[in-house]
Structure formats: structure tokens, C-alpha cells
Amino acid sequence: MSERKIDTEGCQGIKFKNVTPEVFSCMKKKLQNYGMKVPCGTSGMFEGNGIIAHFSWDGEANLVIEIKERSLNTYCGQVSGKFRAFFRECQGL
């Protein structure tokens, strides 16, 4: 098991706009397929692959994801890049 790091250095929050219900549902499915535990609802914690992140979606268009913990060998850019890739993929549904 790899060590995790509480993100005291602060990965910047990742903000997404124009997140429709379909895109939000798609992103949650992609995160589950990636091995993350994803709760029901519009806010909560994603956990898996050495990452713990809080998410909050306003139910209409705005989604914010904040990285709380990450693996020692994982950089903020890698994590945010993965979330952004899922978002781009889901926009095309």
C-alpha cells in the first residue's frame, strides 16, 4: 500500500462549468470505473487509487473538486488532469 499525503501544500480546487446532470452522471461512472468509491448525491467524498477528494455539484452547472489526500508519488497536476480528461470525455457523451 502506498503512503498517502494529506494535501497541506494545497492542490488548487478544480472548478468545472456547464456540468449538466448527464455530464455529472458520466463523470461519476468514469470515476467508479477508475477504481474510486463514489457516493450517491451531489456532494461527498471520492476515494480510491490513493486519492481522497471532496466534490460539490450545485445540481445545475457548477462542479468543484478539492483534493484532500493523494499518494506521495502523485502530483496535483496528475490528479487534476485525470478529472479534466473525464470531464472532456463526458461532454461528448
MODELLER restraints for C-alpha pairs under 7 A, 6 or more apart:
rsr = mdl.restraints
at = mdl.atoms
rsr.add(forms.Gaussian(group=physical.xy_distance, feature=features.Distance(at['CA:2:A'], at['CA:71:A']), mean=6.57, stdev=0.5))
rsr.add(forms.Gaussian(group=physical.xy_distance, feature=features.Distance(at['CA:3:A'], at['CA:71:A']), mean=5.83, stdev=0.5))
rsr.add(forms.Gaussian(group=physical.xy_distance, feature=features.Distance(at['CA:3:A'], at['CA:72:A']), mean=6.00, stdev=0.5))
rsr.add(forms.Gaussian(group=physical.xy_distance, feature=features.Distance(at['CA:4:A'], at['CA:50:A']), mean=6.31, stdev=0.5))
rsr.add(forms.Gaussian(group=physical.xy_distance, feature=features.Distance(at['CA:4:A'], at['CA:69:A']), mean=6.44, stdev=0.5))
rsr.add(forms.Gaussian(group=physical.xy_distance, feature=features.Distance(at['CA:4:A'], at['CA:70:A']), mean=5.36, stdev=0.5))
rsr.add(forms.Gaussian(group=physical.xy_distance, feature=features.Distance(at['CA:4:A'], at['CA:71:A']), mean=4.19, stdev=0.5))
rsr.add(forms.Gaussian(group=physical.xy_distance, feature=features.Distance(at['CA:4:A'], at['CA:72:A']), mean=5.48, stdev=0.5))
rsr.add(forms.Gaussian(group=physical.xy_distance, feature=features.Distance(at['CA:5:A'], at['CA:69:A']), mean=5.48, stdev=0.5))
rsr.add(forms.Gaussian(group=physical.xy_distance, feature=features.Distance(at['CA:5:A'], at['CA:70:A']), mean=5.37, stdev=0.5))
rsr.add(forms.Gaussian(group=physical.xy_distance, feature=features.Distance(at['CA:5:A'], at['CA:71:A']), mean=5.75, stdev=0.5))
rsr.add(forms.Gaussian(group=physical.xy_distance, feature=features.Distance(at['CA:5:A'], at['CA:72:A']), mean=5.56, stdev=0.5))
rsr.add(forms.Gaussian(group=physical.xy_distance, feature=features.Distance(at['CA:6:A'], at['CA:68:A']), mean=6.22, stdev=0.5))
rsr.add(forms.Gaussian(group=physical.xy_distance, feature=features.Distance(at['CA:6:A'], at['CA:69:A']), mean=4.43, stdev=0.5))
rsr.add(forms.Gaussian(group=physical.xy_distance, feature=features.Distance(at['CA:6:A'], at['CA:70:A']), mean=6.69, stdev=0.5))
rsr.add(forms.Gaussian(group=physical.xy_distance, feature=features.Distance(at['CA:7:A'], at['CA:68:A']), mean=5.44, stdev=0.5))
rsr.add(forms.Gaussian(group=physical.xy_distance, feature=features.Distance(at['CA:7:A'], at['CA:69:A']), mean=5.10, stdev=0.5))
rsr.add(forms.Gaussian(group=physical.xy_distance, feature=features.Distance(at['CA:7:A'], at['CA:70:A']), mean=6.82, stdev=0.5))
rsr.add(forms.Gaussian(group=physical.xy_distance, feature=features.Distance(at['CA:11:A'], at['CA:67:A']), mean=6.19, stdev=0.5))
rsr.add(forms.Gaussian(group=physical.xy_distance, feature=features.Distance(at['CA:11:A'], at['CA:76:A']), mean=5.44, stdev=0.5))
rsr.add(forms.Gaussian(group=physical.xy_distance, feature=features.Distance(at['CA:13:A'], at['CA:64:A']), mean=6.62, stdev=0.5))
rsr.add(forms.Gaussian(group=physical.xy_distance, feature=features.Distance(at['CA:13:A'], at['CA:65:A']), mean=5.73, stdev=0.5))
rsr.add(forms.Gaussian(group=physical.xy_distance, feature=features.Distance(at['CA:13:A'], at['CA:66:A']), mean=4.62, stdev=0.5))
rsr.add(forms.Gaussian(group=physical.xy_distance, feature=features.Distance(at['CA:14:A'], at['CA:64:A']), mean=5.61, stdev=0.5))
rsr.add(forms.Gaussian(group=physical.xy_distance, feature=features.Distance(at['CA:14:A'], at['CA:65:A']), mean=5.10, stdev=0.5))
rsr.add(forms.Gaussian(group=physical.xy_distance, feature=features.Distance(at['CA:14:A'], at['CA:66:A']), mean=6.36, stdev=0.5))
rsr.add(forms.Gaussian(group=physical.xy_distance, feature=features.Distance(at['CA:14:A'], at['CA:80:A']), mean=6.75, stdev=0.5))
rsr.add(forms.Gaussian(group=physical.xy_distance, feature=features.Distance(at['CA:15:A'], at['CA:63:A']), mean=5.83, stdev=0.5))
rsr.add(forms.Gaussian(group=physical.xy_distance, feature=features.Distance(at['CA:15:A'], at['CA:64:A']), mean=4.57, stdev=0.5))
rsr.add(forms.Gaussian(group=physical.xy_distance, feature=features.Distance(at['CA:15:A'], at['CA:65:A']), mean=6.57, stdev=0.5))
rsr.add(forms.Gaussian(group=physical.xy_distance, feature=features.Distance(at['CA:16:A'], at['CA:62:A']), mean=5.78, stdev=0.5))
rsr.add(forms.Gaussian(group=physical.xy_distance, feature=features.Distance(at['CA:16:A'], at['CA:63:A']), mean=5.08, stdev=0.5))
rsr.add(forms.Gaussian(group=physical.xy_distance, feature=features.Distance(at['CA:16:A'], at['CA:64:A']), mean=6.34, stdev=0.5))
rsr.add(forms.Gaussian(group=physical.xy_distance, feature=features.Distance(at['CA:17:A'], at['CA:61:A']), mean=5.60, stdev=0.5))
rsr.add(forms.Gaussian(group=physical.xy_distance, feature=features.Distance(at['CA:17:A'], at['CA:62:A']), mean=4.80, stdev=0.5))
rsr.add(forms.Gaussian(group=physical.xy_distance, feature=features.Distance(at['CA:17:A'], at['CA:63:A']), mean=6.59, stdev=0.5))
rsr.add(forms.Gaussian(group=physical.xy_distance, feature=features.Distance(at['CA:18:A'], at['CA:61:A']), mean=4.54, stdev=0.5))
rsr.add(forms.Gaussian(group=physical.xy_distance, feature=features.Distance(at['CA:18:A'], at['CA:62:A']), mean=6.38, stdev=0.5))
rsr.add(forms.Gaussian(group=physical.xy_distance, feature=features.Distance(at['CA:19:A'], at['CA:60:A']), mean=6.85, stdev=0.5))
rsr.add(forms.Gaussian(group=physical.xy_distance, feature=features.Distance(at['CA:19:A'], at['CA:61:A']), mean=4.36, stdev=0.5))
rsr.add(forms.Gaussian(group=physical.xy_distance, feature=features.Distance(at['CA:19:A'], at['CA:62:A']), mean=5.87, stdev=0.5))
rsr.add(forms.Gaussian(group=physical.xy_distance, feature=features.Distance(at['CA:19:A'], at['CA:63:A']), mean=6.69, stdev=0.5))
rsr.add(forms.Gaussian(group=physical.xy_distance, feature=features.Distance(at['CA:20:A'], at['CA:60:A']), mean=6.08, stdev=0.5))
rsr.add(forms.Gaussian(group=physical.xy_distance, feature=features.Distance(at['CA:20:A'], at['CA:61:A']), mean=5.65, stdev=0.5))
rsr.add(forms.Gaussian(group=physical.xy_distance, feature=features.Distance(at['CA:21:A'], at['CA:59:A']), mean=6.97, stdev=0.5))
rsr.add(forms.Gaussian(group=physical.xy_distance, feature=features.Distance(at['CA:21:A'], at['CA:60:A']), mean=6.95, stdev=0.5))
rsr.add(forms.Gaussian(group=physical.xy_distance, feature=features.Distance(at['CA:23:A'], at['CA:90:A']), mean=5.35, stdev=0.5))
rsr.add(forms.Gaussian(group=physical.xy_distance, feature=features.Distance(at['CA:23:A'], at['CA:91:A']), mean=6.03, stdev=0.5))
rsr.add(forms.Gaussian(group=physical.xy_distance, feature=features.Distance(at['CA:26:A'], at['CA:90:A']), mean=5.70, stdev=0.5))
rsr.add(forms.Gaussian(group=physical.xy_distance, feature=features.Distance(at['CA:27:A'], at['CA:86:A']), mean=5.97, stdev=0.5))
rsr.add(forms.Gaussian(group=physical.xy_distance, feature=features.Distance(at['CA:27:A'], at['CA:87:A']), mean=6.29, stdev=0.5))
rsr.add(forms.Gaussian(group=physical.xy_distance, feature=features.Distance(at['CA:27:A'], at['CA:90:A']), mean=6.32, stdev=0.5))
rsr.add(forms.Gaussian(group=physical.xy_distance, feature=features.Distance(at['CA:28:A'], at['CA:38:A']), mean=6.59, stdev=0.5))
rsr.add(forms.Gaussian(group=physical.xy_distance, feature=features.Distance(at['CA:30:A'], at['CA:86:A']), mean=6.65, stdev=0.5))
rsr.add(forms.Gaussian(group=physical.xy_distance, feature=features.Distance(at['CA:32:A'], at['CA:38:A']), mean=6.26, stdev=0.5))
rsr.add(forms.Gaussian(group=physical.xy_distance, feature=features.Distance(at['CA:35:A'], at['CA:48:A']), mean=5.90, stdev=0.5))
rsr.add(forms.Gaussian(group=physical.xy_distance, feature=features.Distance(at['CA:35:A'], at['CA:49:A']), mean=6.53, stdev=0.5))
rsr.add(forms.Gaussian(group=physical.xy_distance, feature=features.Distance(at['CA:36:A'], at['CA:46:A']), mean=6.19, stdev=0.5))
rsr.add(forms.Gaussian(group=physical.xy_distance, feature=features.Distance(at['CA:36:A'], at['CA:47:A']), mean=5.16, stdev=0.5))
rsr.add(forms.Gaussian(group=physical.xy_distance, feature=features.Distance(at['CA:36:A'], at['CA:48:A']), mean=4.15, stdev=0.5))
rsr.add(forms.Gaussian(group=physical.xy_distance, feature=features.Distance(at['CA:36:A'], at['CA:49:A']), mean=6.65, stdev=0.5))
rsr.add(forms.Gaussian(group=physical.xy_distance, feature=features.Distance(at['CA:37:A'], at['CA:46:A']), mean=5.64, stdev=0.5))
rsr.add(forms.Gaussian(group=physical.xy_distance, feature=features.Distance(at['CA:37:A'], at['CA:47:A']), mean=5.15, stdev=0.5))
rsr.add(forms.Gaussian(group=physical.xy_distance, feature=features.Distance(at['CA:37:A'], at['CA:48:A']), mean=6.11, stdev=0.5))
rsr.add(forms.Gaussian(group=physical.xy_distance, feature=features.Distance(at['CA:38:A'], at['CA:45:A']), mean=7.00, stdev=0.5))
rsr.add(forms.Gaussian(group=physical.xy_distance, feature=features.Distance(at['CA:38:A'], at['CA:46:A']), mean=5.15, stdev=0.5))
rsr.add(forms.Gaussian(group=physical.xy_distance, feature=features.Distance(at['CA:39:A'], at['CA:45:A']), mean=6.99, stdev=0.5))
rsr.add(forms.Gaussian(group=physical.xy_distance, feature=features.Distance(at['CA:42:A'], at['CA:56:A']), mean=5.92, stdev=0.5))
rsr.add(forms.Gaussian(group=physical.xy_distance, feature=features.Distance(at['CA:42:A'], at['CA:57:A']), mean=5.20, stdev=0.5))
rsr.add(forms.Gaussian(group=physical.xy_distance, feature=features.Distance(at['CA:42:A'], at['CA:59:A']), mean=6.70, stdev=0.5))
rsr.add(forms.Gaussian(group=physical.xy_distance, feature=features.Distance(at['CA:43:A'], at['CA:55:A']), mean=5.28, stdev=0.5))
rsr.add(forms.Gaussian(group=physical.xy_distance, feature=features.Distance(at['CA:43:A'], at['CA:56:A']), mean=4.26, stdev=0.5))
rsr.add(forms.Gaussian(group=physical.xy_distance, feature=features.Distance(at['CA:43:A'], at['CA:57:A']), mean=6.18, stdev=0.5))
rsr.add(forms.Gaussian(group=physical.xy_distance, feature=features.Distance(at['CA:44:A'], at['CA:54:A']), mean=5.65, stdev=0.5))
rsr.add(forms.Gaussian(group=physical.xy_distance, feature=features.Distance(at['CA:44:A'], at['CA:55:A']), mean=5.59, stdev=0.5))
rsr.add(forms.Gaussian(group=physical.xy_distance, feature=features.Distance(at['CA:44:A'], at['CA:56:A']), mean=6.78, stdev=0.5))
rsr.add(forms.Gaussian(group=physical.xy_distance, feature=features.Distance(at['CA:45:A'], at['CA:52:A']), mean=6.73, stdev=0.5))
rsr.add(forms.Gaussian(group=physical.xy_distance, feature=features.Distance(at['CA:45:A'], at['CA:53:A']), mean=5.48, stdev=0.5))
rsr.add(forms.Gaussian(group=physical.xy_distance, feature=features.Distance(at['CA:45:A'], at['CA:54:A']), mean=4.42, stdev=0.5))
rsr.add(forms.Gaussian(group=physical.xy_distance, feature=features.Distance(at['CA:45:A'], at['CA:55:A']), mean=6.12, stdev=0.5))
rsr.add(forms.Gaussian(group=physical.xy_distance, feature=features.Distance(at['CA:46:A'], at['CA:52:A']), mean=5.69, stdev=0.5))
rsr.add(forms.Gaussian(group=physical.xy_distance, feature=features.Distance(at['CA:46:A'], at['CA:53:A']), mean=5.16, stdev=0.5))
rsr.add(forms.Gaussian(group=physical.xy_distance, feature=features.Distance(at['CA:46:A'], at['CA:54:A']), mean=6.25, stdev=0.5))
rsr.add(forms.Gaussian(group=physical.xy_distance, feature=features.Distance(at['CA:47:A'], at['CA:53:A']), mean=6.55, stdev=0.5))
rsr.add(forms.Gaussian(group=physical.xy_distance, feature=features.Distance(at['CA:50:A'], at['CA:70:A']), mean=5.38, stdev=0.5))
rsr.add(forms.Gaussian(group=physical.xy_distance, feature=features.Distance(at['CA:50:A'], at['CA:71:A']), mean=4.94, stdev=0.5))
rsr.add(forms.Gaussian(group=physical.xy_distance, feature=features.Distance(at['CA:51:A'], at['CA:69:A']), mean=5.53, stdev=0.5))
rsr.add(forms.Gaussian(group=physical.xy_distance, feature=features.Distance(at['CA:51:A'], at['CA:70:A']), mean=4.40, stdev=0.5))
rsr.add(forms.Gaussian(group=physical.xy_distance, feature=features.Distance(at['CA:51:A'], at['CA:71:A']), mean=6.53, stdev=0.5))
rsr.add(forms.Gaussian(group=physical.xy_distance, feature=features.Distance(at['CA:52:A'], at['CA:67:A']), mean=6.19, stdev=0.5))
rsr.add(forms.Gaussian(group=physical.xy_distance, feature=features.Distance(at['CA:52:A'], at['CA:68:A']), mean=5.46, stdev=0.5))
rsr.add(forms.Gaussian(group=physical.xy_distance, feature=features.Distance(at['CA:52:A'], at['CA:69:A']), mean=4.95, stdev=0.5))
rsr.add(forms.Gaussian(group=physical.xy_distance, feature=features.Distance(at['CA:52:A'], at['CA:70:A']), mean=6.45, stdev=0.5))
rsr.add(forms.Gaussian(group=physical.xy_distance, feature=features.Distance(at['CA:53:A'], at['CA:65:A']), mean=6.50, stdev=0.5))
rsr.add(forms.Gaussian(group=physical.xy_distance, feature=features.Distance(at['CA:53:A'], at['CA:66:A']), mean=5.39, stdev=0.5))
rsr.add(forms.Gaussian(group=physical.xy_distance, feature=features.Distance(at['CA:53:A'], at['CA:67:A']), mean=4.25, stdev=0.5))
rsr.add(forms.Gaussian(group=physical.xy_distance, feature=features.Distance(at['CA:53:A'], at['CA:68:A']), mean=5.11, stdev=0.5))
rsr.add(forms.Gaussian(group=physical.xy_distance, feature=features.Distance(at['CA:53:A'], at['CA:69:A']), mean=6.85, stdev=0.5))
rsr.add(forms.Gaussian(group=physical.xy_distance, feature=features.Distance(at['CA:54:A'], at['CA:65:A']), mean=5.65, stdev=0.5))
rsr.add(forms.Gaussian(group=physical.xy_distance, feature=features.Distance(at['CA:54:A'], at['CA:66:A']), mean=5.18, stdev=0.5))
rsr.add(forms.Gaussian(group=physical.xy_distance, feature=features.Distance(at['CA:54:A'], at['CA:67:A']), mean=6.49, stdev=0.5))
rsr.add(forms.Gaussian(group=physical.xy_distance, feature=features.Distance(at['CA:54:A'], at['CA:68:A']), mean=6.93, stdev=0.5))
rsr.add(forms.Gaussian(group=physical.xy_distance, feature=features.Distance(at['CA:55:A'], at['CA:64:A']), mean=5.63, stdev=0.5))
rsr.add(forms.Gaussian(group=physical.xy_distance, feature=features.Distance(at['CA:55:A'], at['CA:65:A']), mean=4.38, stdev=0.5))
rsr.add(forms.Gaussian(group=physical.xy_distance, feature=features.Distance(at['CA:55:A'], at['CA:66:A']), mean=6.40, stdev=0.5))
rsr.add(forms.Gaussian(group=physical.xy_distance, feature=features.Distance(at['CA:56:A'], at['CA:63:A']), mean=5.70, stdev=0.5))
rsr.add(forms.Gaussian(group=physical.xy_distance, feature=features.Distance(at['CA:56:A'], at['CA:64:A']), mean=5.35, stdev=0.5))
rsr.add(forms.Gaussian(group=physical.xy_distance, feature=features.Distance(at['CA:56:A'], at['CA:65:A']), mean=6.62, stdev=0.5))
rsr.add(forms.Gaussian(group=physical.xy_distance, feature=features.Distance(at['CA:57:A'], at['CA:63:A']), mean=4.26, stdev=0.5))
rsr.add(forms.Gaussian(group=physical.xy_distance, feature=features.Distance(at['CA:57:A'], at['CA:64:A']), mean=6.46, stdev=0.5))
